[in-house]
Amino acid sequence: MGNLFIESIQLRDFSVVTALVLLSGILAILGALLSDIILSIVDPRIRIK
């Protein structure tokens, strides 16, 4: 993925760059959501309202 990202920047293939940035952003948001859910299960002091 990193090599694809660098090569697409060098070749000015903006559709691939946009897709990779969007994909990494979605993965970051899903990772944060998953970590919040796991933390709320592990630590009973945290409540989801």
PDB file of N, H, CA, C and O in Angstrom:
ATOM      1  N   MET A   1       0.826  -1.192   0.000  1.00  0.00           N
ATOM      2  CA  MET A   1       0.000   0.000   0.000  1.00  0.00           C
ATOM      3  C   MET A   1       0.869   1.255   0.000  1.00  0.00           C
ATOM      4  O   MET A   1       0.555   2.231  -0.681  1.00  0.00           O
ATOM      5  N   GLY A   2       1.948   1.228   0.754  1.00  0.00           N
ATOM      6  H   GLY A   2       2.203   0.435   1.307  1.00  0.00           H
ATOM      7  CA  GLY A   2       2.824   2.394   0.810  1.00  0.00           C
ATOM      8  C   GLY A   2       3.493   2.673  -0.527  1.00  0.00           C
ATOM      9  O   GLY A   2       3.567   3.818  -0.973  1.00  0.00           O
ATOM     10  N   ASN A   3       3.983   1.599  -1.165  1.00  0.00           N
ATOM     11  H   ASN A   3       3.923   0.669  -0.803  1.00  0.00           H
ATOM     12  CA  ASN A   3       4.612   1.775  -2.474  1.00  0.00           C
ATOM     13  C   ASN A   3       3.606   2.263  -3.509  1.00  0.00           C
ATOM     14  O   ASN A   3       3.927   3.113  -4.340  1.00  0.00           O
ATOM     15  N   LEU A   4       2.398   1.728  -3.460  1.00  0.00           N
ATOM     16  H   LEU A   4       2.137   1.038  -2.785  1.00  0.00           H
ATOM     17  CA  LEU A   4       1.349   2.171  -4.375  1.00  0.00           C
ATOM     18  C   LEU A   4       1.047   3.648  -4.168  1.00  0.00           C
ATOM     19  O   LEU A   4       0.869   4.392  -5.132  1.00  0.00           O
ATOM     20  N   PHE A   5       0.991   4.072  -2.909  1.00  0.00           N
ATOM     21  H   PHE A   5       1.136   3.467  -2.126  1.00  0.00           H
ATOM     22  CA  PHE A   5       0.710   5.466  -2.589  1.00  0.00           C
ATOM     23  C   PHE A   5       1.807   6.388  -3.120  1.00  0.00           C
ATOM     24  O   PHE A   5       1.518   7.415  -3.733  1.00  0.00           O
ATOM     25  N   ILE A   6       3.053   6.019  -2.883  1.00  0.00           N
ATOM     26  H   ILE A   6       3.287   5.184  -2.385  1.00  0.00           H
ATOM     27  CA  ILE A   6       4.182   6.840  -3.340  1.00  0.00           C
ATOM     28  C   ILE A   6       4.249   6.886  -4.861  1.00  0.00           C
ATOM     29  O   ILE A   6       4.471   7.949  -5.441  1.00  0.00           O
ATOM     30  N   GLU A   7       4.057   5.736  -5.510  1.00  0.00           N
ATOM     31  H   GLU A   7       3.877   4.873  -5.039  1.00  0.00           H
ATOM     32  CA  GLU A   7       4.115   5.701  -6.975  1.00  0.00           C
ATOM     33  C   GLU A   7       2.971   6.493  -7.600  1.00  0.00           C
ATOM     34  O   GLU A   7       3.158   7.156  -8.620  1.00  0.00           O
ATOM     35  N   SER A   8       1.798   6.425  -6.998  1.00  0.00           N
ATOM     36  H   SER A   8       1.646   5.886  -6.169  1.00  0.00           H
ATOM     37  CA  SER A   8       0.668   7.169  -7.557  1.00  0.00           C
ATOM     38  C   SER A   8       0.849   8.675  -7.364  1.00  0.00           C
ATOM     39  O   SER A   8       0.382   9.461  -8.189  1.00  0.00           O
ATOM     40  N   ILE A   9       1.516   9.085  -6.292  1.00  0.00           N
ATOM     41  H   ILE A   9       1.896   8.447  -5.622  1.00  0.00           H
ATOM     42  CA  ILE A   9       1.831  10.510  -6.122  1.00  0.00           C
ATOM     43  C   ILE A   9       2.836  10.950  -7.186  1.00  0.00           C
ATOM     44  O   ILE A   9       2.688  12.015  -7.786  1.00  0.00           O
ATOM     45  N   GLN A  10       3.852  10.127  -7.412  1.00  0.00           N
ATOM     46  H   GLN A  10       3.972   9.262  -6.925  1.00  0.00           H
ATOM     47  CA  GLN A  10       4.870  10.482  -8.393  1.00  0.00           C
ATOM     48  C   GLN A  10       4.312  10.518  -9.813  1.00  0.00           C
ATOM     49  O   GLN A  10       4.731  11.338 -10.630  1.00  0.00           O
ATOM     50  N   LEU A  11       3.364   9.624 -10.104  1.00  0.00           N
ATOM     51  H   LEU A  11       3.023   8.958  -9.440  1.00  0.00           H
ATOM     52  CA  LEU A  11       2.772   9.576 -11.445  1.00  0.00           C
ATOM     53  C   LEU A  11       1.558  10.491 -11.581  1.00  0.00           C
ATOM     54  O   LEU A  11       0.924  10.542 -12.636  1.00  0.00           O
ATOM     55  N   ARG A  12       1.238  11.214 -10.507  1.00  0.00           N
ATOM     56  H   ARG A  12       1.753  11.173  -9.651  1.00  0.00           H
ATOM     57  CA  ARG A  12       0.104  12.140 -10.478  1.00  0.00           C
ATOM     58  C   ARG A  12      -1.217  11.452 -10.805  1.00  0.00           C
ATOM     59  O   ARG A  12      -2.044  11.982 -11.548  1.00  0.00           O
ATOM     60  N   ASP A  13      -1.401  10.257 -10.234  1.00  0.00           N
ATOM     61  H   ASP A  13      -0.729   9.826  -9.630  1.00  0.00           H
ATOM     62  CA  ASP A  13      -2.650   9.507 -10.385  1.00  0.00           C
ATOM     63  C   ASP A  13      -3.517   9.833  -9.170  1.00  0.00           C
ATOM     64  O   ASP A  13      -3.505   9.124  -8.163  1.00  0.00           O
ATOM     65  N   PHE A  14      -4.266  10.922  -9.295  1.00  0.00           N
ATOM     66  H   PHE A  14      -4.276  11.498 -10.113  1.00  0.00           H
ATOM     67  CA  PHE A  14      -4.972  11.464  -8.141  1.00  0.00           C
ATOM     68  C   PHE A  14      -6.158  10.607  -7.712  1.00  0.00           C
ATOM     69  O   PHE A  14      -6.572  10.676  -6.555  1.00  0.00           O
ATOM     70  N   SER A  15      -6.709   9.808  -8.608  1.00  0.00           N
ATOM     71  H   SER A  15      -6.372   9.752  -9.548  1.00  0.00           H
ATOM     72  CA  SER A  15      -7.821   8.941  -8.201  1.00  0.00           C
ATOM     73  C   SER A  15      -7.346   7.859  -7.239  1.00  0.00           C
ATOM     74  O   SER A  15      -8.057   7.515  -6.294  1.00  0.00           O
ATOM     75  N   VAL A  16      -6.163   7.325  -7.467  1.00  0.00           N
ATOM     76  H   VAL A  16      -5.585   7.604  -8.235  1.00  0.00           H
ATOM     77  CA  VAL A  16      -5.617   6.309  -6.558  1.00  0.00           C
ATOM     78  C   VAL A  16      -5.239   6.949  -5.231  1.00  0.00           C
ATOM     79  O   VAL A  16      -5.471   6.361  -4.175  1.00  0.00           O
ATOM     80  N   VAL A  17      -4.661   8.145  -5.269  1.00  0.00           N
ATOM     81  H   VAL A  17      -4.473   8.623  -6.128  1.00  0.00           H
ATOM     82  CA  VAL A  17      -4.299   8.850  -4.043  1.00  0.00           C
ATOM     83  C   VAL A  17      -5.548   9.135  -3.217  1.00  0.00           C
ATOM     84  O   VAL A  17      -5.550   8.937  -2.002  1.00  0.00           O
ATOM     85  N   THR A  18      -6.602   9.595  -3.867  1.00  0.00           N
ATOM     86  H   THR A  18      -6.601   9.755  -4.854  1.00  0.00           H
ATOM     87  CA  THR A  18      -7.852   9.888  -3.173  1.00  0.00           C
ATOM     88  C   THR A  18      -8.440   8.626  -2.552  1.00  0.00           C
ATOM     89  O   THR A  18      -8.905   8.653  -1.413  1.00  0.00           O
ATOM     90  N   ALA A  19      -8.424   7.534  -3.285  1.00  0.00           N
ATOM     91  H   ALA A  19      -8.047   7.512  -4.210  1.00  0.00           H
ATOM     92  CA  ALA A  19      -8.967   6.280  -2.772  1.00  0.00           C
ATOM     93  C   ALA A  19      -8.167   5.779  -1.571  1.00  0.00           C
ATOM     94  O   ALA A  19      -8.750   5.293  -0.601  1.00  0.00           O
ATOM     95  N   LEU A  20      -6.856   5.890  -1.623  1.00  0.00           N
ATOM     96  H   LEU A  20      -6.383   6.284  -2.410  1.00  0.00           H
ATOM     97  CA  LEU A  20      -6.030   5.418  -0.512  1.00  0.00           C
ATOM     98  C   LEU A  20      -6.193   6.293   0.724  1.00  0.00           C
ATOM     99  O   LEU A  20      -6.207   5.779   1.843  1.00  0.00           O
ATOM    100  N   VAL A  21      -6.316   7.601   0.541  1.00  0.00           N
ATOM    101  H   VAL A  21      -6.305   8.018  -0.368  1.00  0.00           H
ATOM    102  CA  VAL A  21      -6.532   8.489   1.682  1.00  0.00           C
ATOM    103  C   VAL A  21      -7.897   8.220   2.307  1.00  0.00           C
ATOM    104  O   VAL A  21      -8.025   8.194   3.531  1.00  0.00           O
ATOM    105  N   LEU A  22      -8.917   8.021   1.474  1.00  0.00           N
ATOM    106  H   LEU A  22      -8.814   8.043   0.480  1.00  0.00           H
ATOM    107  CA  LEU A  22     -10.256   7.715   1.971  1.00  0.00           C
ATOM    108  C   LEU A  22     -10.271   6.385   2.714  1.00  0.00           C
ATOM    109  O   LEU A  22     -10.877   6.282   3.780  1.00  0.00           O
ATOM    110  N   LEU A  23      -9.621   5.381   2.174  1.00  0.00           N
ATOM    111  H   LEU A  23      -9.128   5.465   1.308  1.00  0.00           H
ATOM    112  CA  LEU A  23      -9.567   4.066   2.809  1.00  0.00           C
ATOM    113  C   LEU A  23      -8.844   4.126   4.148  1.00  0.00           C
ATOM    114  O   LEU A  23      -9.298   3.527   5.123  1.00  0.00           O
ATOM    115  N   SER A  24      -7.724   4.842   4.206  1.00  0.00           N
ATOM    116  H   SER A  24      -7.355   5.329   3.414  1.00  0.00           H
ATOM    117  CA  SER A  24      -6.994   4.930   5.473  1.00  0.00           C
ATOM    118  C   SER A  24      -7.782   5.732   6.508  1.00  0.00           C
ATOM    119  O   SER A  24      -7.707   5.433   7.700  1.00  0.00           O
ATOM    120  N   GLY A  25      -8.522   6.726   6.083  1.00  0.00           N
ATOM    121  H   GLY A  25      -8.583   6.969   5.115  1.00  0.00           H
ATOM    122  CA  GLY A  25      -9.366   7.484   7.005  1.00  0.00           C
ATOM    123  C   GLY A  25     -10.491   6.643   7.576  1.00  0.00           C
ATOM    124  O   GLY A  25     -10.773   6.702   8.773  1.00  0.00           O
ATOM    125  N   ILE A  26     -11.127   5.868   6.728  1.00  0.00           N
ATOM    126  H   ILE A  26     -10.897   5.820   5.755  1.00  0.00           H
ATOM    127  CA  ILE A  26     -12.204   4.981   7.194  1.00  0.00           C
ATOM    128  C   ILE A  26     -11.659   3.942   8.161  1.00  0.00           C
ATOM    129  O   ILE A  26     -12.292   3.644   9.174  1.00  0.00           O
ATOM    130  N   LEU A  27     -10.494   3.389   7.858  1.00  0.00           N
ATOM    131  H   LEU A  27      -9.980   3.631   7.035  1.00  0.00           H
ATOM    132  CA  LEU A  27      -9.892   2.400   8.757  1.00  0.00           C
ATOM    133  C   LEU A  27      -9.522   3.022  10.102  1.00  0.00           C
ATOM    134  O   LEU A  27      -9.653   2.369  11.138  1.00  0.00           O
ATOM    135  N   ALA A  28      -9.068   4.256  10.100  1.00  0.00           N
ATOM    136  H   ALA A  28      -8.961   4.786   9.259  1.00  0.00           H
ATOM    137  CA  ALA A  28      -8.722   4.932  11.359  1.00  0.00           C
ATOM    138  C   ALA A  28      -9.974   5.165  12.199  1.00  0.00           C
ATOM    139  O   ALA A  28      -9.950   4.963  13.413  1.00  0.00           O
ATOM    140  N   ILE A  29     -11.060   5.584  11.571  1.00  0.00           N
ATOM    141  H   ILE A  29     -11.081   5.747  10.584  1.00  0.00           H
ATOM    142  CA  ILE A  29     -12.308   5.812  12.298  1.00  0.00           C
ATOM    143  C   ILE A  29     -12.856   4.501  12.849  1.00  0.00           C
ATOM    144  O   ILE A  29     -13.303   4.450  13.995  1.00  0.00           O
ATOM    145  N   LEU A  30     -12.826   3.441  12.045  1.00  0.00           N
ATOM    146  H   LEU A  30     -12.463   3.483  11.114  1.00  0.00           H
ATOM    147  CA  LEU A  30     -13.305   2.144  12.523  1.00  0.00           C
ATOM    148  C   LEU A  30     -12.436   1.602  13.651  1.00  0.00           C
ATOM    149  O   LEU A  30     -12.946   0.979  14.582  1.00  0.00           O
ATOM    150  N   GLY A  31     -11.135   1.831  13.575  1.00  0.00           N
ATOM    151  H   GLY A  31     -10.720   2.337  12.819  1.00  0.00           H
ATOM    152  CA  GLY A  31     -10.240   1.403  14.645  1.00  0.00           C
ATOM    153  C   GLY A  31     -10.510   2.121  15.950  1.00  0.00           C
ATOM    154  O   GLY A  31     -10.497   1.509  17.018  1.00  0.00           O
ATOM    155  N   ALA A  32     -10.756   3.418  15.866  1.00  0.00           N
ATOM    156  H   ALA A  32     -10.768   3.916  14.999  1.00  0.00           H
ATOM    157  CA  ALA A  32     -11.072   4.190  17.072  1.00  0.00           C
ATOM    158  C   ALA A  32     -12.406   3.742  17.666  1.00  0.00           C
ATOM    159  O   ALA A  32     -12.531   3.623  18.885  1.00  0.00           O
ATOM    160  N   LEU A  33     -13.394   3.495  16.821  1.00  0.00           N
ATOM    161  H   LEU A  33     -13.292   3.591  15.831  1.00  0.00           H
ATOM    162  CA  LEU A  33     -14.696   3.024  17.295  1.00  0.00           C
ATOM    163  C   LEU A  33     -14.578   1.647  17.947  1.00  0.00           C
ATOM    164  O   LEU A  33     -15.170   1.396  18.996  1.00  0.00           O
ATOM    165  N   LEU A  34     -13.817   0.770  17.323  1.00  0.00           N
ATOM    166  H   LEU A  34     -13.336   0.974  16.471  1.00  0.00           H
ATOM    167  CA  LEU A  34     -13.634  -0.572  17.882  1.00  0.00           C
ATOM    168  C   LEU A  34     -12.899  -0.522  19.216  1.00  0.00           C
ATOM    169  O   LEU A  34     -13.241  -1.261  20.139  1.00  0.00           O
ATOM    170  N   SER A  35     -11.900   0.336  19.324  1.00  0.00           N
ATOM    171  H   SER A  35     -11.623   0.936  18.574  1.00  0.00           H
ATOM    172  CA  SER A  35     -11.176   0.437  20.582  1.00  0.00           C
ATOM    173  C   SER A  35     -12.065   1.009  21.686  1.00  0.00           C
ATOM    174  O   SER A  35     -11.959   0.590  22.838  1.00  0.00           O
ATOM    175  N   ASP A  36     -12.939   1.962  21.349  1.00  0.00           N
ATOM    176  H   ASP A  36     -13.025   2.303  20.412  1.00  0.00           H
ATOM    177  CA  ASP A  36     -13.875   2.496  22.344  1.00  0.00           C
ATOM    178  C   ASP A  36     -14.855   1.432  22.818  1.00  0.00           C
ATOM    179  O   ASP A  36     -15.167   1.354  24.006  1.00  0.00           O
ATOM    180  N   ILE A  37     -15.336   0.619  21.895  1.00  0.00           N
ATOM    181  H   ILE A  37     -15.083   0.682  20.930  1.00  0.00           H
ATOM    182  CA  ILE A  37     -16.272  -0.448  22.265  1.00  0.00           C
ATOM    183  C   ILE A  37     -15.594  -1.477  23.155  1.00  0.00           C
ATOM    184  O   ILE A  37     -16.171  -1.909  24.153  1.00  0.00           O
ATOM    185  N   ILE A  38     -14.381  -1.873  22.804  1.00  0.00           N
ATOM    186  H   ILE A  38     -13.913  -1.523  21.993  1.00  0.00           H
ATOM    187  CA  ILE A  38     -13.649  -2.861  23.611  1.00  0.00           C
ATOM    188  C   ILE A  38     -13.329  -2.294  24.986  1.00  0.00           C
ATOM    189  O   ILE A  38     -13.430  -3.008  25.984  1.00  0.00           O
ATOM    190  N   LEU A  39     -12.947  -1.028  25.056  1.00  0.00           N
ATOM    191  H   LEU A  39     -12.866  -0.448  24.246  1.00  0.00           H
ATOM    192  CA  LEU A  39     -12.645  -0.407  26.346  1.00  0.00           C
ATOM    193  C   LEU A  39     -13.883  -0.338  27.229  1.00  0.00           C
ATOM    194  O   LEU A  39     -13.789  -0.526  28.442  1.00  0.00           O
ATOM    195  N   SER A  40     -15.042  -0.070  26.635  1.00  0.00           N
ATOM    196  H   SER A  40     -15.118   0.082  25.649  1.00  0.00           H
ATOM    197  CA  SER A  40     -16.268  -0.015  27.437  1.00  0.00           C
ATOM    198  C   SER A  40     -16.677  -1.394  27.933  1.00  0.00           C
ATOM    199  O   SER A  40     -17.329  -1.500  28.972  1.00  0.00           O
ATOM    200  N   ILE A  41     -16.317  -2.439  27.227  1.00  0.00           N
ATOM    201  H   ILE A  41     -15.787  -2.354  26.383  1.00  0.00           H
ATOM    202  CA  ILE A  41     -16.606  -3.799  27.687  1.00  0.00           C
ATOM    203  C   ILE A  41     -15.652  -4.195  28.804  1.00  0.00           C
ATOM    204  O   ILE A  41     -16.069  -4.803  29.790  1.00  0.00           O
ATOM    205  N   VAL A  42     -14.378  -3.857  28.658  1.00  0.00           N
ATOM    206  H   VAL A  42     -14.040  -3.364  27.857  1.00  0.00           H
ATOM    207  CA  VAL A  42     -13.361  -4.253  29.631  1.00  0.00           C
ATOM    208  C   VAL A  42     -13.485  -3.464  30.934  1.00  0.00           C
ATOM    209  O   VAL A  42     -13.342  -4.032  32.017  1.00  0.00           O
ATOM    210  N   ASP A  43     -13.748  -2.166  30.836  1.00  0.00           N
ATOM    211  H   ASP A  43     -13.863  -1.705  29.957  1.00  0.00           H
ATOM    212  CA  ASP A  43     -13.812  -1.314  32.016  1.00  0.00           C
ATOM    213  C   ASP A  43     -15.279  -0.987  32.325  1.00  0.00           C
ATOM    214  O   ASP A  43     -15.895  -0.212  31.593  1.00  0.00           O
ATOM    215  N   PRO A  44     -15.840  -1.551  33.371  1.00  0.00           N
ATOM    216  CA  PRO A  44     -17.267  -1.355  33.637  1.00  0.00           C
ATOM    217  C   PRO A  44     -17.619   0.065  34.129  1.00  0.00           C
ATOM    218  O   PRO A  44     -18.798   0.413  34.197  1.00  0.00           O
ATOM    219  N   ARG A  45     -16.615   0.880  34.470  1.00  0.00           N
ATOM    220  H   ARG A  45     -15.657   0.597  34.415  1.00  0.00           H
ATOM    221  CA  ARG A  45     -16.904   2.249  34.905  1.00  0.00           C
ATOM    222  C   ARG A  45     -17.333   3.136  33.743  1.00  0.00           C
ATOM    223  O   ARG A  45     -17.966   4.171  33.953  1.00  0.00           O
ATOM    224  N   ILE A  46     -16.996   2.740  32.524  1.00  0.00           N
ATOM    225  H   ILE A  46     -16.482   1.900  32.353  1.00  0.00           H
ATOM    226  CA  ILE A  46     -17.330   3.539  31.344  1.00  0.00           C
ATOM    227  C   ILE A  46     -18.710   3.121  30.852  1.00  0.00           C
ATOM    228  O   ILE A  46     -18.969   1.934  30.651  1.00  0.00           O
ATOM    229  N   ARG A  47     -19.590   4.091  30.659  1.00  0.00           N
ATOM    230  H   ARG A  47     -19.379   5.055  30.822  1.00  0.00           H
ATOM    231  CA  ARG A  47     -20.937   3.823  30.155  1.00  0.00           C
ATOM    232  C   ARG A  47     -21.114   4.461  28.782  1.00  0.00           C
ATOM    233  O   ARG A  47     -20.614   5.554  28.515  1.00  0.00           O
ATOM    234  N   ILE A  48     -21.824   3.767  27.934  1.00  0.00           N
ATOM    235  H   ILE A  48     -22.230   2.879  28.150  1.00  0.00           H
ATOM    236  CA  ILE A  48     -22.231   4.330  26.651  1.00  0.00           C
ATOM    237  C   ILE A  48     -23.650   4.816  26.791  1.00  0.00           C
ATOM    238  O   ILE A  48     -24.550   4.018  27.056  1.00  0.00           O
ATOM    239  N   LYS A  49     -23.878   6.113  26.619  1.00  0.00           N
ATOM    240  H   LYS A  49     -23.147   6.761  26.403  1.00  0.00           H
ATOM    241  CA  LYS A  49     -25.204   6.675  26.800  1.00  0.00           C
ATOM    242  C   LYS A  49     -25.879   6.896  25.492  1.00  0.00           C
ATOM    243  O   LYS A  49     -27.015   7.369  25.455  1.00  0.00           O
TER     244      LYS A  49
END
